[in-house]
Each structure stands twice: as structure tokens, then as C-alpha cells.
């Protein structure tokens, strides 16, 4: 159960009084999630999601509010935070930072089909197109600057072969991305896995959980998506899903020549990013709560597949 801070009906009813959102009808804890406490809140007027922030740097929460407000204003399928009668979104509840969101329709796609991939690619392309003008700034906390020091912390837990693999990859990335490579910048989701989306059939109901949001290389965000949405169990890429995402994405934001050149290396870097972050959770910094960590082996498999088979050809943009 991922409700780390229990709440009672009276607490939530009083909290809702600050908003023009109706009166509490029911409160339901959400078992999914690994970091924050989440409740489904039903009022006599609407369905809402209440999130209490258990971990992370709370001083960074205004960035996420500003980003979601910005994307919502640009009609992206994201849950713009609900603001109270004074225009304030971020509050405190049970001594934890709290945000209220509209509840978006749909379920997580476990095995996305090409139509769902196309919808996701279109939404991400539109998001990246407008996010290049987002005025906020939060450095990517999981980019090359993070990989360089953090990979040393897990080497002792790896086989000699995997130690060599990880050290060699980080050195290659440093040489490739550490130069004056200028990739288009903007606001990123930072963790756009399938379980951070909601679908009703083939229709994208929304993109959720922006708490890894940051600013940085747009290509980084896109590579995370491809490594999750278009990858088979053996780590190899599925061409149909790959092309559905990238065609729809590039119809909104065509990749630059520099991005196309960097694409195979970015797929490798983001695969190693998740292999490393999951290893850290297993061996170095276990979760504060009694939760089962994600398996690091999945992204080791993906990295090895990218090394063996490379990247698929990028679809051309229709003139």
C-alpha cells in the first residue's frame, strides 16, 4: 500500500474548503506509487486526486506547479493543479506538501498498440514544441553530470564484466556529450513510462506524475519513451511502435541533424541511466518504505541490445 500518510475524511473535507471544488463524498487511498501518498477524492461536483509529497526536495515543488500550469494553459493532456480561491495551488496537509489535481480518465497501457504509441508521440511532440519556451529552470538531475560520480557507487556490486561495461559506457558518453554538442533544450517529463500515462482505448487521457520534470535535452525525454514504449522483453526495439511514436512526434517537432546524429548514443545513455538508478535503489539507497524496487536487469538487457543491434532508422519527416 502506497499510502504512507493516512488521512481521515474530516481532514480532507476541511482541506477542500479552501477550494471551489465541492464537498467531500468519498476518500480512497491509491495503492500504486513508490514515492508519494495519493488519494482519489470524490466531491459532489467532481473527481480529484490528492497527492502528499513524502520525499524529494520540497523547495522544488513550485517548479512542478509552474510547469503543469504552463502545459495545461497550452492545452496539453496534463493534470493542471487545482488552485484555491486565492489562486494558490501548493498547500500543506498533515505536515506534508499537498497538491490537488483533476482526476484524468483512463488506465495505464500494459502493452501499448501502435495507435496508442501514435497518440503518445503526438502529445510528447506538442509538449516539447511548447516547452522550449517555458521560462522555468531545473537542471536534469539524472543526466551525464549525475552518471559520472554515481556509477562508482555500484561498481562493487557488479560482475567484472558489468563493471567494465558500465565504466566504458560512461567514458564514451563523456567524450560524446561532454563536448560542445548543442541539442535543443526545453522542459522534460523525465520519466515518461507507460505507467505515467492514462488511456481510454486508443485515446490518451493524460500524462501524469511530472515529479522528475526538469529542463534539459529534449532528446533525453524522447529516448526514455522509446526505451520503454517500443522495447520487447529481450531488449530489442519493436519497429512498428518505434515508428508510430517517432512519426507522430516529428510531425509536431522534427528532430534536428544534431539530434539525429546523437540518437543512438542517447538511447544507450538513458538505458544506462535507469540501470544505474535501479541498482542504486537495490544496493545503496533503498526506499524509505517497504516497497519492492524495480529490477535493474531490465535496463541492462536494453543497454546490451542497443549495443548489439544499434538504433532503428529514424522515420523521415513528411514534406
N, C-alpha and C positions, 0 to 999 in steps of 0.2 A: 504494500500500500504506500503510495507516494504522497500521502497527506501527513506531512511532518509536523505541522502546527494545526491541531484541531480547533475548529470554530463552532460556536453554537448559533442557533437561529437568532437569538436576541442580539448577539454581537453584529451579525451581518445585517439584520434589519436596521439597527442603529446606523451602521455604515452607509446603507443605501439612502438614508435620509438626506445625505449631502448631495445626492444626485436626483435629477429629474428622470428616474428610471422605473418608478412604480414601487409597490410594496412587495415584500418577500412572500412567496408562496411556498417554495421548497429549496432545500440546500443539499447538494450531493457531492461528496468527495470523489475526485478523479484518481483512479489507481495508477494510471500511466504517468510517466515522468520520472526523472532521475535527480533533479536539482531543486525544484521549487514545489510549493504546495498549491494545488489547483482545485477549485470547486466549480461545479455548474450551479448557477444561480437562476432560479425561475421567479420572475415577478408577475404581477397581474397584467403587465404590459409587454414584457419581452424576455428573451433568453440571453443570459450573460455568462461570462467566465470571469472568475475572481482568482487572481494569482498573488500569492505571498512569496516574496523573494528570500530564500533561505541561505543562498551562497552568493559569491561574487562580490565585486566592488560596487557597493550601493551608490557611490557618488557617480557612477557611470549610467545609472538608470535614466537621468534626464536625456541622455543621448538617444536611448532607445525610444523614449516617448516622442522626441522631436522627429526621429526617423519615421516612425509609424504614422505620426500626424502628416508628415510630408508626403509619404507614399499614398496614404488614404486620400489626401487632397488631390492627388493626381490620378485618382480612380483606379489604383492598383488593388488587386484582391487580397488585401491585408486587413487585420482587425485594428482599425484605429482606436486608440484608448478612449474610453468614455470620460469626459471631463465633467466636473461638478458644476454647480450653479455659479461658481465664481471663476470658472474656466480652468480649474486645476485638475490634473489627471492623477498625479502621483501622491498617494496618501500613506498613512501608517495605520496598521490594524494588527492587534496582538503583538505590538512592538516590532513588527516587520514591515518593510516597504510593501505597498499593495497597489495593484492596478486592476481596473475593471475593464473588460472588453465585451463587445458584442460576440455572441456565440455564432460562429460561421457554420454553414451546412456541410455535411459530407463525412466521409470516413477516409482513413489512410489507405492508399492503394498498395497492397502487398506485392502484386505482380502487375505493374503498370503496362497497359496496352499502348500501341502507337498513338491512338487518339489522345490518351491522357498525357503521353510524352509531348505531343504537339502542343497541347494546351499549356503545359508547364513551360516549354521552351518559349512560347509566345509571351507568357506572363513575365518570365525572367528577362527576356529581351526588352520588353517595355519598361520593366523596373530599372534595368541598367541604363537604359537610354535617359530616363529622367533623373536617376540617382547621380549622374555625373554633375548635376547642378545643385545637389544637396549641400547646404553650407556647413553642416556639422562635420566634426572630425574625431575619429577614434582609430588609432593605428591598429592594423590587423594583429591580434595577439598570438596568432599561430602561423606566422609567415616564416621566411627564411631566418629572420633575426631570432626567432624562438627556437627553430630547429638546431641552430648551431650550438648553443650551450646545452639544450635539454637532451639531446640524443646521448650525451656522455653518461647520463644518469641511469640509462637502461642497459648499457653495453654489457655489464657484468652478468646480467640475467640471460643473455643470448648465447647461442652456439657460436663457435669461432667463425663459421660460415656467415651467419647472420650479422655478427659484429662487422665483418669485412663489408658485407652488402650495405649496411647502414652507413658506415663511415665513408665508403666510396661514393654512395649516392649524395650525401650531404656535401662532400667535396666538389662533386660535379655541379650541384645546384649553385654552390657558392661561386664557382667560376662562371656559370651561365647567367644567373640572375644578379650576381653581385657587381656586374659591370654596369655601364650606363645604358641599360635596357629600359626604354621608355614604353611602358604598357599603359593603356587607358585606365584611368582611375575613377572611382566612384564609391557609393555606398553599397555594401555587400550584405547578403543574408548571413553568410559564413558557416551555415550548417544545413543546407537545403536538401536533406534526405527525404525519402518518401514519407516518413512519419511526421514530417513537418509540413505536410500538405493535406488538404481535405478535398475529396471529390464526391460529387453526386453523379454516378455513372461516369460519363466521359467529360463532364463539366467540372472545371476547377472551382471549388467553393471558396478556397482561400489558402494563403501561405501564412504559417503561424510560427511562433517561437523564434523571435528575432534576437535572442539574448546572446548570440555570438556575432551580432551585427557589428560592422566596423567599416572603415574606409580603406581602400587599397586597390589591388589589381582586380579588375572585373573578371579577367580570365581565371583567376583563382576560384571564384564563385562558380563559374561555368564548369570547371574541371571537377569540382566536388560533385556537382549534379551528375555529370556523365559517369563518374566512377561509381555512383550508387544506382542511378536510374537505368543505365544502359549496360550493366555488367552482369554476366552469368555467374553461376556458382563457382565455376573454375577460374574466374577472374577475367575471362576473355570478354571483349565487347560484343554486344548484340547490334548488328549493323542497322536493323530496322528501327529500333528505339533510338539509337545514336543519331541517325539521320533525321528522324522525326523531331527530336529536340533541337538539333542544330539548324535545320532548315527554318523552323519557326522562329528560333532565336535571331538568326541572321536577317530574317525579313524585317525585324524591328531594329536590330543593331548589328550591321555587318562587322565581322572581325577585320582588324587591320592586318597589313602584311606582317608587321612585327608580332602580332598575336598569333598568326598562323604559323610563323616560324617557331614560336615558343610553345605551341600547343602540346606536342609530345612530352616535352620536359615538364610542363605544368601538370599534366596527368600523373606523371611519376611523383612530383613533389607533393601533390595533395594526397596521393595514396600513402606515401611515407608519413605525411602529417598525421593521418589517422592511425596508422600502425603505431607510431610513436606515442600519440596521446593515449591510446588504449593500453599500451604497455606501461605507461606511467601510472595509470589508474590501478592496474593489476599489481604492480610491484613496488611503486614508490609512494603514491599518494592515493590510497583507497578512498572511496566515497565516504562521506561523513555518516551516511545512513546505511542500513542493512539492505543493499541493493546488489544485484548481480552485474558485474561490469560487462561491457561488450567484449567480444572475442577479438583480440588483436590479430589472430591468424587470418581473418578475412581480408584485411588490407595488406598483409604480407603477400597473400596469394594474388591480389590485384596488382601489387607492385611488380611481382615476378612475371605476371602475364604482360604487363606493359613493357617490361624489358625484353621479353622473348618475342612478342608479336608486334610491338610498336603501337602507334595510334592508327586508327582507320582514317582514310582520306576525308578531309572536311568537305561537306557538301558545298557546291558552288552557289553563290547568291544569284537569284534570277535577275536579269537586267530589267 
